[in-house]
């Protein structure tokens, strides 16, 4: 089984973000970057399927600057076989240019499955996986919380409001991984050392022009400090008055 996993380098969720002087990007000084958490589920699921099949290859693909090599190495340390970096210093808010680059790289790979994380935690875009599938003319199943593959047919479960949706689809296909699909493994020391020797192909690319423009980044306003209006039933009138006349939510 040959599987591709598309991953992204994103800021750690616990990192304090500062806006750069241009007002359109983040100041990366002191920022810790990690493998996008949803992509970890995608990598783990690809590794599990390869192990269950007893043979195959897991290829990790990313679009980004040279620093994204570290992110790919993290996936290689988990157990992936090789990596491909589509190197570009340009950044696009529009997911379509990224999808076009990925589709161009993946179209000749003859992959049985192409995995993505459900979304990237930096821009919360859910679109790249589905766009790549459309460009490659293959089925796409998003937000998968359970997956089984039997020969050339996959069966996925997707959590929906009030229940679980079961989807059966033919391979090759694209799948986006939801939290809970599995428990991503931690790279062992041996895996980290082996990752340094695994092939990582860096290809210079030009990001296609997108249809979205980032005008400005602004931090959310600081929350006002709360206050205690009282305790017990006697505080209810004061609370209602504050909600009506101060917060103006009633």
Secondary structure, DSSP 8 states (H G I E B T S, - for coil): -EEEEEE-EEE-TTS---B-TTSSSB--TT--EEE-HHHHHHHHHHHHHHHHHT--EEEEEEEE-TTHHHHHHHHHHHT--EEEEEE-----S-HHHHHHHHHHHHTTS--SEEEEES--TTT----HHHHHHHHHT-EEEEEEEEEEEETTEEEEEEEETTEEEEEEEESSEEEEE-TTS-------HHHHHHHTTS-EEEEE------S-------------------SSGGGHHHHHHHHHHTS---
